[in-house]
Amino acid sequence: MALYCWGSTVHGELGLGGIEEEQIMTPREMDWSQAANVQQAACGGSHTLLLTNDGKLYTCGNNDHGQLGHDTNNLPNKRPQFISALENYIVTQVSCGLSHSLALTNWGQLFSWGSNATGQLGHDLDMVSYPAPRMIKSIATKTVVQISCGHSHCLALTNSGELFAWGANEYGQLGLGTTGKKVPTATLVKSLAGIPIAFIACGGNHSFAVSKSGAIFGWGKNTFGQLGLNDLDSRCYPTQLKTLRSLGVRYISCGDDFSVFLTQEGGVFTCGLGTFGQLGHGTHGNEILPRMVFELMGSKITQIACGRKHTLAFVPSRGKVYGFGLGGVGQLGVGSSVSFNTPQIVRGPWFESFQIDAAQSTLIVGKIFSGGDRCFVSLLSDASAGEACGSADFRLYSPDTQILSLTADASRELAAVQAEQTLDMDLISLVETVFKSLACFNASWLLPNYEHICCTSKHPGVDVGAAEEAFECIRKIEHDTLKQLIWEAISTELLSSLVASPADVETLRVYLTLPMYHEFINAKNYAKLHSPFSQAVQNLQKIPLKIVTQWWSNQTKEYFERLLENFKNVVLYIMEFKFPKVVGGDTRQEIRYEPNLAAMLNLMAMLYKINHTLRTEKLPYEQFHINEIDDMFDIRLDYVRWVSDTNGTYFSLCNYPFVFNASAKTLLLQTDQSIQMHQAMQNSVNQTGLLAMFLPEVQTIAQYIVLNVTRENIVQDTIRELAQYTANDLKKPIKIRFHGEEAEDAGGVRKEFFMLLLRDILDPKYGMFKTFEDSQSIWFTEDYFENEDAMFALIGILCGLAIYNFTIINLPFPLALYKKLLGEEVDIKDLRDLSPMMAQSMQAILDYAESDLEEVFDVTFSTTRDYFGEMQTIELKPGGEQIRVTQDN
């Protein structure tokens, strides 16, 4: 291995020693004993940090502010020098600002040193600089996994998914919602809470965070469009860059005032300041929207790196490093001080495909680094068939840099822990962190192979099967401490972190996965589990709530059924134990408001609506019924009070009609009928009495509807009799008198009347209805000649009167009629209820996928029917008889 460098070395920042040159125009090998072991180079304004594979940190360059960390003097070093203050630590990551430095250890501890003029060291002290590494105590209790520095501000991501920021905030680059005042201590960026962040990056005075599924959030300075938001307004809070979401950005590198994005497919997009050609578009203009670098199209880029005003990109298939932008001090490595606005090949001693003599080099590019006005490239030995097999791919994240999540292996490990086994501390830490953290929870069980990229309302990106397997493992846990840790984390921390206005759609994954937790089956947990979850769902604002309902609607029948049953069981549990049974007499009691019961019923109402309007595979409505309600509560009294509640403040089961079975609905319907009949009869008495006060002779207003009919002309007589009554009169009880018969109508005559009347109306001599032999259902005919409005209105009135007067009638209409009455759409499934044979024929046409449909079926958009013994053609659309049915229409 070897390390090559080029660019400015005025202060010795390239670590080449006491050389006369201040600018290195082409890649030059570092003659240093540890050069072959360098795993990361971080470049500040004019100083450099070099981290070796064994976790040792070396620095060189300017030291005016103690940024080299040697705690001796402020003299520069032109050779890399070991930071002895960190000799007892294993450093895993480093980052630099203009004049300050950060180092992260393998234990997640964070050290800082150098300039502290704007609080960028995070020590909350007034000292202008610190020449030696000092642990940042404000996040000492956290385990940091990623760090990034801007000019004078810093970001740190912890393994629990929390993002902290501190330092300069003139442009809002800390993302805290404010600007101006410096922030000297690590402060949580609350607006990104719950988002599973995968990557962070800082530019000069701007910042980015990338989620697990490729959502990009930017904030800070935007004077040149470096945030890519299609404007020049700086942001003091994270703002989503929506234009690149579907492309799956995996890595971002930033210069002073520009940004470079690397996508999953290896594409490169740039935006921001372009004065020196650093955007690579062949111009010197700025870009306020990310624009693809077309010169690199067709090449899969795996690494990008930005300096102050220049950019590097690596194409492994060609073994080539490209540079573009400012080149005044040789930072492009092309042998001159010329700037370029299109990618130029950096000529180095590494292997490149198609070179004339491949044997000239056995070195391949390992990693590229850039910052300030300089660049570094680590080289690996042994090229294989012209492809850089050992090169790093910045699109792939190291597990050590990622927030924690619950993997399949970890789930199985939890299930395998014996009841009395001593727990591993790492396992305890994993459980506590993942189940307490909304971000970690949302980072778990994602679809494999980057299929989770671009999380939307139609694509949650969750592997539901993997989540179910994981929760099945959790259900099998025998160790009491582990079970209690998970329970406490979810019930006290996770649920309390759910907010009404989440930062992004990815934070909503918890609503899809958490209900799989087996403790939802236990209704006794409702106060700490079901109720908070239900309340969190109902508190969601309109758009996130719509997304959650869409996700639920797209789940399997088994998932949705389990979700419903869990909350339905809680309703039953609360009804049984929160409403003690009355001893003796009528044990049914009055329903009253109970907040947990209301929360459960409201969620059930949401599930009912989803099932009714969104789901393709619907649950039977009977599954929403709570059959015990009529035995537990006086639903007649509840209905009366609900009807009388003009303010809408009374808590009533009648607000949730889906819980009533047919028996309960019949009882409620009878209750309503009795109320209306009583009111109609009472109104008649009151009206008669009122008129009698002013008029000498007043005819008594009848309290009943009395229909005088003959058996021979029952239809015409009924029409004549009903015409005498108003709509309000129809709410009175009905009595029937057959001409010439003295029988008093106590209910039996009424039943006989409806039976005879409907038999005549359905008789083919009227031609109003057609019976379908294969289903025995009836439907309206198209050829009815009589007074259609009067007859059909009569049928409607008769149906209402029959039901209203507690009389069962047989009208074998299919479900489609009731759908039409409710304004709902009908489809081929409804046709199947009416005519299975016709529906089967239509389905055969729909299912036929071959191109010869026209020849096989030979049908047009028309149908034929028997019209009084003569076959008549009916067009299903204008000109349908001449339009043949094909695969295209």
C-alpha positions, 0 to 999 in steps of 0.5 A: 500500500501507499499514500499519494497526495497533491495540492497546496502544502504551504503549511506542510499540510501534505506531510511531505516534510521540509520541501521547497515546493508549496504546490504539488501539481501531480500525485506524489507519494508520501515518504512516511513510515505509516503511509501504507497504513492510513485508513482515513485522511481528514483535511481542514483549512490548512491542517491534516489528520491521518488515521491509521488502521490500528487507530493511531492519529497523526497530524500535520500542517498549520497549528495556529489554533492548536488544531494539531493536538500536540499541546506543546506550541503553535508551530506547524508540523510538516511531517505527520506527528502522533497525538500522544494524548490519544495513545490509550484510545483506538480512534475510528473516525476523524473530521476537520473544520477550518481550524479545529479537529474531531476524533471518535473512538471505538467506544463512541467517545468524542474528542475535540481540539483547536479553535473554539472561537464559535463554540465548535469544540462543544466544551461550553467554556470561554477558552478561544482554543484547546491545543490538546484533545478533550472529551466532549462531556455534553454527549459523553453518555452517548455512543457516537457513530458518525461525525462531520465538521463544517468550517466552525460547526459540528454534527454527531450521530449517536447509535440511538439515532439522535443527531447533535449539533454545536458551534457556529450558527450564523446561517442556521447550520445547526438545524435548531430553528434559530440563527446567529448565536453560537451554541457551545454544547452538543444540542439535539436536532429535535426536528429529525427525531424518529428518522433513521439517519444513515449518513451525515455531512457538513459543508462550509456553513451548511449541513445534510442528513440522509435517511436509511431509505434515501430521504435527504434533509439539508439546512444552513447557508443556501446563498448559492443554492448549495442545499438544492432546494430550488431557491437561495433562502438559507434554512435554520431547520432541516428541509427535505430535498425531494427531487433526489428522493427516488434516486436513493442518495447514499453519500454526500460530500460538500465543499465551501458552498457547493454539494455533491450527491452520490446515488445508489446507481453510481450517479453524481449530482451537484448543486451550489456555487459553480464559479470555478467549475466545481460542479462539473457541468461545463459552465461556471454558473451556479445550480439551485437544483441538483443536476447530474454531471453528464460527463460522468454518465455511463460510469458507475461512480463509487467515491466522491470527495470535495475540497474547498472549491474542487471535486474528485470522483472515482470510477472503479471499472476504469480505475480512474480518478477525475477532478474538476473545479479550482486548480490554482494550487494543483489540487486537481492533480493534472500537472497545471494550475488551470481550473476545469469545469468538466471532469479531468483525469488525475494522472497517477501511478495507479492501474487504469483500464486500457492503459498501453502497458498494464504491467507498469502498475500493480497499484489500485485506488483504495480511497480518495480524500479531499479538503481545503486545497489538497487531495490524498489517495490511498493505494492498494497493491495487486490489480486483478484483471483491470478492475479495482476489486479492493477499492472502497465503495462509499455507497456501502455503509460500515456497520460501525457507523450506523444506528442500531437496529434489530436484525434477524440474527439478534432476534434469534439470539434473544429467543435463545437466551435461557431463563437463568442465563447471565445476560451479555451487556452488549445484548442488554444495550441493544435491547434498551437502545432499539426498543426505546428509540423511534429512529432505531425501531424505524431502521429495523426490518427494512426490505433487502437489496435496497428495495426500501429506498424511497419510502412513500404512502404506497411503499413503506419499505418494511419487510413485514415477514421479517418483522413478524419473524422477529416478534415471534422470536421476542414472544419466545423469550424466556428470560424475565429481565429481557422481557421486562426490558423490552416491555418498559422500553416500548411502554414508557419510552417508544410510545411517548416519543410518537408525535402528531406531526412526524418529520418524515414518512419514514418515522411512521413505520412504527405504526406498521411494525409495533402492532406485531408485538405479542403483548398487544394480544393481552388486553390487560395491557391496554392502559400502557400499550393499546391506549397510548398507541391508539391515541398516537394514531388518532393524534396524527395530522391529516397527511401522516394519518392518511399514510398510516391508513393506506399502509394498513389497508395494503396488509394481508388479511391475517395482519389486518384481522389481528390488528382488529382483534387486538383492539376489539378484545380491549373493548370487551375487557374494558366493558367487562371490568370497568363496568361492574355487573348489576346484581339482581333484576335487569343486569344491563347498565348505562354506558358512560364515558371512559377515555380508554374505551373511547380510544379503542372504539375510535381506532376500531372506527378507523379500521372499519372505514379502512376495511369498507373503503380501502381494502381489496380483501375485506373482512366480514362486517361480522368481525367488527360486531361485539355480540355481548353489548346487548347483554351488558348495556341498555342500548335502548336507553343509550339510543334514546339519550343519543337521539336527544343529545342536540349538542353532540357531547354524549358518549354513546355506543350509537356513534359506533354502529359497526359494533352492533350485530343484527339482533342489536340493530333490530332492537335499536330500529324498533326503539326508533320506530316506537319513538317516532310512532309515539311522537306522531300519535302524540302530535295528532292528539296535541294538534286536535286539542289545539284546534278545539280551543278555537274552532267549534267543530273540529274533526279528530285527527287520526292517530293511525294510518287506516288503509281500506282495501279490497283483496281483488284490487289491492294494488290500486286501492293501496295507491289510492289510500296512501295518496291521502296521507302526508309524509308525516302521517306515514310515521303513525302506526298502520291499520288495514281494513279489508272491504267486507271483513270485520276482523280487527287488525292486531297485527295479523291482518297487517302481515297478510296485507303486505304479503298479498300486496307484494305478491301482486306487485312482483307478479309478471303481469306488472312487468316491474321486475325480472327474476334471475333463475340461477340466483332467484334474485330480482331486478328492475326491468327496462320495459315497464309501461305503467306509471313508473314513478307511482309504482316504484314510489309505492314499493319504496313506501311499502318497504318502509311501512313494513319495516316501520310497523315491525313486519318482515317482508321478502324482497330478494334484491341483491346487495347491489341495490343497497349499494346504489342506495348508499351511493357506492360503486358496484362491480362484477362481484355484485353482478355475480350475486344477481346472475352467476352465469353472466358474471362468469362469462364477463370474467372470462373475457376480463381474464383472457390475456391472449391477443386473439380475444377478438376472434375467440369471443367475437363480441361487441359492446352490445347485448340482446334481450327478449322484448315481448318475444322478440330479440332486441339489441341494446348498445352498451355505449354509443355505437357499441354494436359496431365496436368489437371487444379487443385487448386494447379497449 
